[in-house]
Amino acid sequence: MTISSVTDLGSQMKLFNDRKEFTKALELFDKYKETNNPIFSSFMITQALKASANIRDFERGSTIHRLISSRIKDDPYILASLIHFYMQCGNLTCAQSLFDTASNKALPIYGAMMKGYIKNNIPNKAIDLFNEIKNPDAIIIILLLNACSLLGTNEVLNLAKKVSSQIPKSFYSNLRLLTSLLDVLMKCGDVTYAQLLFDRTEKKILPMYGVMMKGYIKNNMANKAIDLFHNIKDPDEIIINLLFNACAELGNDEALNLTKQISLKMSKLFYLNLRLLTSLLDALMKCGDVECAQLLFNRSEKKILPMYGAMMKGYIKNNMANKAILLFNEIKNPDEIVTNLLFNACAELGNDEALNLTKKVSSNMPNSFYSNYRISTSLFDALIKCGDCSMAEILFSKMEKSSKNSSTLSGLLIYSHLKIYLQIYY
């Protein structure tokens, strides 16, 4: 590969990054770095940091930081890229330090911080930061709306409405911003306003249909999600995945027929999308077509844990707990969800064999699983229904101690519920 100039090098790095070939971008950067008297353009540095952030190469990004440390205060784009890199790697301390020491905080720097807070699941901090900005641009507004979507409270709903009423009208031509606004409204439960905004939008893109469908499903309006699907000419994998989710929610014959119809028509390439395949299995199982789900599962060469989970959950729903247990025995490293489903299956059977399996799995599972209230509750339920009240009482005592130390309402409610449950059975 021949690189004629610094500009050419930066463009080639960007091309690699756009193709998600991040290692190649960094190899090109390293090769140039070893030449005599290298000149690093701002564009090259930002591309190198972008590549480092995407592959979470903390050592590489830190080296670049040291290499250009003297230029940070004079280049807001390099500073924003550095903050983004540290946030992507989960090092909030370094990112915060860079932000706090910046004398001139341009919008890209605020944006990098807000995006980082959202990625690290601290949306409240992103909102607090937004309130410091005098003239936010469309990107900052989108980030605010994304933070509000994560929280989904009435407070952030009011904030989203207030901000959206004050932004320039030109911002409404930004379809990405409009999609984020629809997402907030739906996740905060304001379906009526979201529908009005969606209906009066002349140009609609697939992500807008997606957030509306997802919102309808979240707000127990799966039929509306399906109605909206029928308005889409060329649905992508995300839209079809949402359709299967809606059909799974309904779980009736009409939904089953639609699921089969769409799955037969969709591109064969879509079957390589394991998340979509999981949703299809879930829909078939919840609509009662166990045979079709089994055929699809068995002929799938690559299987991921959520696929096993959808099948196990479906077997339990269709009164085939034994099949759920047989499937569990094929899994090498079960996660919390699959382990929880196993205990549900054992509780359904309630016999000695199920009890022995419950004890075996619970004794071998990681200690961290016990802090998951859902797993502990399902384990407790399985022990009680399989007749081992003594072990259930021991587990209950541990959960009682944990719930007293818990500050979460869910932990306290589960403890109270199980206390009554234990009194009934024991």
C-alpha positions in Angstrom: 0.0 0.0 0.0 1.4 3.4 -1.1 0.7 6.4 1.1 1.6 9.7 -0.7 0.8 12.1 2.1 -0.4 12.6 5.7 -3.8 13.4 4.3 -3.8 10.2 2.3 -2.8 8.3 5.4 -5.7 9.7 7.4 -8.1 8.9 4.6 -6.9 5.4 4.4 -7.3 5.0 8.2 -10.8 6.3 8.0 -11.6 3.8 5.3 -10.4 1.0 7.5 -12.4 2.3 10.4 -15.5 2.6 8.3 -15.1 -1.0 7.3 -14.7 -1.9 11.0 -11.1 -3.1 10.3 -9.8 -1.2 13.3 -6.6 -3.3 13.7 -5.6 -2.5 10.2 -6.1 1.2 10.8 -3.8 1.0 13.9 -1.2 -1.0 12.0 -1.0 1.7 9.4 -0.7 4.4 12.1 2.1 2.4 13.8 4.0 1.9 10.5 3.9 5.6 9.8 4.9 6.4 13.4 8.2 4.6 13.0 9.2 6.8 10.0 11.7 9.7 10.4 10.1 12.9 11.8 6.5 11.8 11.5 3.9 14.6 11.4 0.6 13.6 13.0 -2.5 15.5 11.7 -5.5 16.0 14.0 -7.5 13.7 11.6 -4.9 10.9 11.9 -4.9 11.1 15.7 -8.7 11.0 15.9 -8.9 8.0 13.6 -6.2 6.2 15.6 -8.1 6.9 18.9 -11.4 5.8 17.2 -9.8 2.5 16.2 -8.4 2.0 19.7 -11.8 2.8 21.3 -13.6 0.3 19.1 -11.3 -2.6 20.0 -10.9 -1.4 23.6 -7.1 -1.3 23.3 -6.4 0.7 26.4 -2.6 0.4 26.1 -2.6 1.6 22.5 -4.9 4.6 23.2 -2.9 5.6 26.3 0.3 5.5 24.2 -1.3 7.9 21.7 -2.4 10.1 24.5 1.2 10.4 25.7 2.4 11.0 22.2 0.2 14.1 21.6 -0.3 15.3 25.2 1.0 18.8 24.4 -1.6 19.3 21.7 -4.7 18.4 23.7 -5.5 21.9 25.1 -5.4 23.5 21.6 -7.4 20.8 19.7 -11.0 20.2 20.9 -11.4 17.3 18.4 -8.4 15.4 19.7 -9.6 16.0 23.3 -13.1 14.8 22.4 -11.7 11.7 20.8 -9.5 11.0 23.9 -12.6 11.4 26.2 -14.5 9.0 23.9 -11.7 6.5 24.0 -11.5 6.5 27.8 -15.2 6.3 28.2 -15.4 3.3 25.8 -12.7 1.6 27.8 -14.7 2.2 31.0 -12.1 4.6 32.5 -14.4 7.4 33.6 -11.7 8.8 35.9 -9.4 9.7 33.0 -12.2 11.0 30.9 -13.6 13.2 33.7 -10.1 14.5 34.4 -9.6 15.5 30.8 -13.0 17.2 30.7 -12.5 19.1 34.0 -9.1 20.4 33.0 -10.3 21.6 29.6 -10.3 25.4 29.5 -12.4 25.7 26.3 -15.2 23.1 26.3 -16.6 22.9 22.8 -19.8 21.0 22.0 -17.9 17.9 20.7 -16.3 17.6 24.2 -19.6 17.8 25.9 -20.9 15.3 23.4 -18.1 12.8 24.1 -18.8 13.1 27.9 -22.6 12.7 27.5 -22.2 9.7 25.1 -19.7 8.1 27.6 -22.1 8.6 30.5 -24.9 6.9 28.5 -22.6 4.0 27.5 -21.6 3.5 31.1 -25.2 3.5 32.2 -25.1 6.9 34.0 -27.8 8.8 32.1 -28.5 11.2 35.0 -25.0 12.6 34.6 -25.5 13.1 30.9 -28.6 15.1 31.7 -26.8 17.1 34.3 -24.1 17.9 31.8 -26.7 18.9 29.2 -28.1 21.5 31.6 -24.7 23.3 31.5 -24.8 23.8 27.7 -26.1 27.1 26.4 -26.7 26.4 22.8 -26.9 22.7 22.1 -26.8 21.4 18.6 -28.8 18.5 17.1 -26.2 15.9 18.2 -26.3 17.1 21.8 -30.2 17.0 21.7 -30.1 13.5 20.4 -27.7 12.4 23.3 -30.1 14.1 25.8 -33.0 12.2 24.3 -31.0 8.9 24.5 -30.3 9.5 28.1 -34.0 10.2 28.8 -34.9 7.0 27.1 -32.7 5.0 29.4 -34.5 6.4 32.5 -38.1 6.4 31.2 -39.5 8.4 34.0 -42.2 11.1 34.1 -39.5 13.6 35.0 -37.4 13.0 31.9 -40.6 12.8 29.8 -41.3 16.4 30.8 -37.8 17.4 30.1 -37.8 15.8 26.6 -41.1 17.6 25.8 -39.8 20.9 27.1 -36.6 20.7 25.1 -38.3 19.4 22.0 -40.7 22.4 22.1 -37.8 24.9 22.3 -35.4 23.5 19.6 -35.3 25.2 16.2 -37.9 23.9 13.7 -35.0 22.9 11.4 -34.0 20.2 13.9 -37.3 18.3 13.1 -35.9 17.6 9.6 -33.2 15.6 11.4 -34.8 12.1 11.2 -32.3 10.6 13.6 -33.3 13.3 16.2 -37.0 12.6 15.5 -36.4 8.9 16.0 -34.8 9.5 19.4 -37.7 11.7 20.4 -40.2 9.0 19.4 -38.2 6.5 21.4 -38.3 8.7 24.6 -42.0 9.2 24.3 -42.7 5.5 23.9 -40.4 4.4 26.6 -41.9 7.0 29.0 -45.4 5.7 28.1 -46.7 8.7 26.2 -48.0 6.7 23.3 -50.6 9.3 22.2 -48.0 12.0 21.7 -45.6 9.6 19.9 -48.4 8.6 17.5 -49.3 12.2 16.7 -45.6 13.1 16.0 -45.2 9.9 13.9 -48.3 10.5 11.9 -47.5 14.1 11.0 -44.0 13.2 9.9 -44.0 13.1 6.1 -40.7 11.3 5.6 -40.4 8.2 7.7 -37.3 6.0 7.9 -37.1 2.4 9.2 -35.6 3.2 12.6 -38.7 5.4 13.2 -41.0 2.4 12.5 -38.7 0.4 14.7 -39.0 2.6 17.8 -42.8 2.8 17.3 -43.1 -1.0 17.1 -40.8 -1.5 20.1 -42.8 1.1 22.0 -46.2 -0.5 21.2 -44.8 -3.9 22.4 -43.5 -2.3 25.6 -46.9 -0.6 26.2 -48.8 -3.9 25.7 -50.1 -2.9 22.3 -48.6 -5.7 20.2 -51.5 -5.6 17.7 -50.6 -2.0 16.8 -47.0 -3.0 16.2 -48.2 -5.6 13.8 -50.5 -3.1 12.1 -47.6 -0.8 11.6 -45.5 -3.6 10.2 -47.9 -4.0 7.4 -47.2 -0.4 6.3 -43.5 -1.2 5.7 -42.5 -2.1 2.2 -39.0 -3.5 2.7 -38.5 -4.4 6.4 -35.0 -5.0 7.6 -33.8 -7.6 10.2 -34.5 -5.3 13.1 -38.1 -4.7 12.0 -38.7 -8.4 11.4 -37.2 -9.2 14.8 -39.7 -6.7 16.4 -42.6 -8.3 14.5 -41.7 -11.7 15.9 -41.5 -10.2 19.4 -45.1 -8.8 18.8 -46.3 -12.1 17.6 -44.8 -13.8 20.7 -46.6 -11.3 22.9 -50.0 -12.2 21.3 -49.3 -16.0 21.2 -52.5 -16.8 19.2 -53.2 -18.6 15.9 -53.3 -15.4 13.9 -49.9 -14.4 15.2 -48.5 -17.9 14.5 -49.7 -17.7 10.9 -48.1 -14.3 10.4 -44.9 -15.5 11.9 -44.7 -18.5 9.5 -45.7 -16.4 6.6 -43.0 -13.7 7.2 -40.3 -16.3 8.1 -40.8 -18.1 4.7 -40.6 -14.8 2.8 -37.6 -13.2 4.5 -34.1 -13.4 3.0 -32.1 -16.5 3.7 -29.3 -14.2 5.0 -31.6 -13.2 7.8 -31.4 -16.7 9.2 -27.7 -16.0 9.9 -28.9 -13.3 12.4 -29.0 -15.4 15.6 -30.9 -12.7 17.5 -33.6 -12.8 14.9 -33.6 -16.6 14.9 -34.0 -16.5 18.7 -37.1 -14.2 18.4 -38.5 -16.5 15.7 -38.1 -19.6 18.0 -39.7 -17.6 20.8 -42.7 -16.7 18.7 -43.2 -20.2 17.5 -43.0 -21.6 21.0 -45.3 -19.0 22.5 -47.8 -19.5 19.7 -47.8 -23.3 20.5 -46.0 -24.7 17.4 -43.4 -26.7 19.3 -42.7 -29.0 16.3 -41.8 -26.2 13.9 -39.6 -24.6 16.6 -37.8 -27.9 17.2 -37.1 -28.4 13.5 -35.7 -24.9 13.2 -33.6 -25.2 16.3 -32.2 -28.6 15.3 -31.1 -27.5 11.8 -29.4 -24.4 13.1 -25.7 -25.1 13.0 -24.7 -22.3 15.3 -26.6 -22.0 18.6 -26.3 -19.3 21.2 -27.5 -19.4 24.8 -30.6 -17.2 24.1 -31.8 -19.8 21.6 -31.6 -22.5 24.2 -33.4 -20.1 26.6 -36.2 -19.5 24.1 -36.6 -23.3 23.6 -36.5 -24.1 27.3 -39.0 -21.4 28.1 -41.2 -22.6 25.3 -41.1 -26.2 26.5 -42.1 -25.1 30.0 -44.9 -23.0 28.7 -46.2 -26.0 26.6 -46.0 -28.4 29.6 -42.9 -30.2 28.4 -40.6 -29.6 31.4 -38.7 -32.8 30.8 -37.6 -31.6 27.3 -36.4 -28.3 28.9 -34.2 -30.3 31.3 -32.9 -32.5 28.5 -31.9 -29.4 26.5 -30.3 -27.9 29.6 -28.0 -30.9 29.8 -26.6 -30.1 26.4 -25.4 -26.7 27.5 -21.7 -26.4 28.6 -21.7 -23.0 30.4 -25.3 -22.0 31.3 -25.8 -18.4 32.3 -28.2 -17.0 34.9 -31.2 -17.0 32.5 -30.8 -20.6 31.5 -30.1 -21.7 35.1 -33.3 -19.9 36.2 -35.3 -21.7 33.5 -33.9 -25.0 34.7 -35.2 -24.4 38.2 -38.6 -23.4 36.7 -38.7 -26.7 34.8 -37.7 -28.7 37.9 -40.5 -26.9 39.9 -43.0 -27.9 37.2 -42.0 -31.6 37.6 -41.8 -31.6 41.4 -40.3 -35.1 41.7 -37.2 -36.7 43.2 -35.2 -36.6 40.0 -36.0 -32.9 39.5 -34.9 -32.3 43.2 -31.6 -34.1 42.7 -30.9 -32.0 39.6 -31.9 -28.8 41.4 -29.4 -29.5 44.2 -26.7 -30.6 41.8 -26.9 -27.5 39.7 -27.4 -25.1 42.6 -24.3 -26.5 44.3 -22.2 -26.0 41.2 -23.4 -22.6 40.0 -21.3 -19.5 40.7 -21.9 -17.7 44.0 -22.7 -14.6 42.1 -25.9 -16.3 40.8 -27.3 -16.3 44.4 -27.4 -12.5 44.4 -29.8 -12.7 41.5 -33.2 -12.5 43.2 -34.9 -14.2 40.3 -32.7 -17.2 40.4 -32.9 -17.5 44.2 -36.7 -17.3 44.0 -36.9 -20.0 41.3 -34.5 -22.2 43.3 -36.6 -21.7 46.4 -39.7 -22.6 44.4 -38.1 -25.7 43.0 -37.0 -26.9 46.4 -40.4 -26.4 47.9 -42.3 -28.1 45.0 -39.9 -31.0 45.0 -40.5 -31.5 48.7 -37.2 -30.4 50.3 -38.6 -27.8 52.7 -35.5 -28.0 55.0 -33.1 -26.9 52.3 -35.6 -24.3 51.2 -35.6 -22.9 54.7 -31.8 -22.7 54.7 -31.9 -20.8 51.4 -34.6 -18.6 52.8 -32.5 -17.7 55.8 -29.7 -16.6 53.5 -32.1 -14.6 51.4 -33.6 -13.0 54.5 -30.2 -11.8 55.6 -29.5 -10.5 52.1 -32.9 -8.7 51.8 -32.3 -6.9 55.1 -29.1 -5.6 53.7 -30.7 -4.7 50.4 -31.8 -1.2 49.6 -33.9 -2.3 46.7 -37.7 -2.5 47.0 -37.7 -5.6 44.8 -35.4 -7.5 47.2 -37.7 -6.6 50.2 -40.8 -7.6 48.3 -39.4 -10.9 47.3 -38.4 -11.7 50.9 -41.9 -10.9 52.2 -43.5 -13.0 49.5 -41.3 -16.0 50.2 -41.9 -15.7 53.9 -45.6 -16.3 53.3 -44.8 -19.0 50.8 -42.6 -20.9 53.3 -45.4 -20.7 56.0 -47.9 -22.3 53.6 -45.7 -25.2 52.5 -43.7 -25.8 55.7 
